Amino acid sequence: MGMTIVYVVVSLAVCITYFLAVDHFLMDSQGLDFWYLFRK
C-alpha cells in the first residue's frame, strides 16, 4: 500500500512537470499561454 502511494505521488509530479514544460515551450512558440484562459 505504501509503495502505491509513492508511485501515485511520483506519477502526479511527473505529469505536472511534463505539462508545465510542454505548456512553456508550445505556448511560447505560438505567443499563447494556457493560463490566459483564466485571466479573463
Number of C-alpha atoms within 10 A of each C-alpha: 6 6 8 9 10 11 12 11 12 12 12 12 12 12 12 12 12 12 11 13 12 12 16 14 12 14 14 11 10 8 8 13 15 12 10 8 8 7 6 5
